[in-house]
Amino acid sequence: MAKDVSQSGTMKKRTTVTVLQAPGSKQEKRGMLPGLLERKGCRMATLFILLTTITILSTVNLVICAIFLGSFKMHLLTMASNNFLASPVLMLISSTASIGFSVFCVMLIFKRNSSIYKYFGLTCILVFVIQLTAVILAFLLRNSIHTDLNKVNVHKELSLAASNNSSMETWNILQTRYQCCGGRGNSGYREWENHVDSYPDSCCTVQYPDCGLQAKRTLESDYTQTIYERIHVKGCITAVKESMQTYVVPLLLGWGIIGLLVCISLLILLLLCSMFYKVLEKDGSRLTNTECPVHGRKESERSSKPGNEESPDRKRTISKEVHE
């Protein structure tokens, strides 16, 4: 009988211990995340990986922007819409800003200062707004390329080019880049005949001074045999539309997707900066408000008063008293 009582008592004790251990395990789980955030190595590794990702993605987008402006001359198509200039320029600015922001953050993540993460967060918001705006404009441009190019008044633009050297230079660059001549269709070169006495030299398949004038004189006598050898016959609006559909539209889609990934990374970075700032602020306030176990005063108050520096012997005596 006594043995049964002792066994039941043991069971009750075990049950009590189990109940008491359960809340402790939950508290350990709850304190795991703040503990990880307080670790400098974990904090630096997380930020470094995220900033490296932003740098790589933004570099790819920067290369795509250079292709838009350098190869496809999109900034010269403002005759169709100002979005052909605004979108690539803003895309270039956003990519450069993201790269600069990431490099700047990598240089400062080694410092244990809570105010740094506050400035990181504010700058991250600015870069995020620029990046998101650029992504929206990129998708708008992608969806409106053909509509904008169809609205171009070719007769007005060619007439302006005949009397304005700057406008003619724009057409010369486009005709050389896209190997075209004139406005629309497979006989776009004919539209120049209503505005100038000869074809622009940029229409020639082999360019040299006054090649357009010589081509027109030759074509008047031997049209059928030399037309395709002398000048490009396809209109520039038609050639640009075909090139945009083949190359630029997929590139804009790729830039937009990568830009969205950069935006997501910036949001995660903003969240982490906010969490790190709160953890470091809490940790700093806890260290500041810690009381001395012997004198009962806060360490910050004791250290701030002049003449309160204790000798090594006095510190050893205090530590012995605390241990006793």
Beta strands, then each sheet from edge to edge (+ up, - down):
end
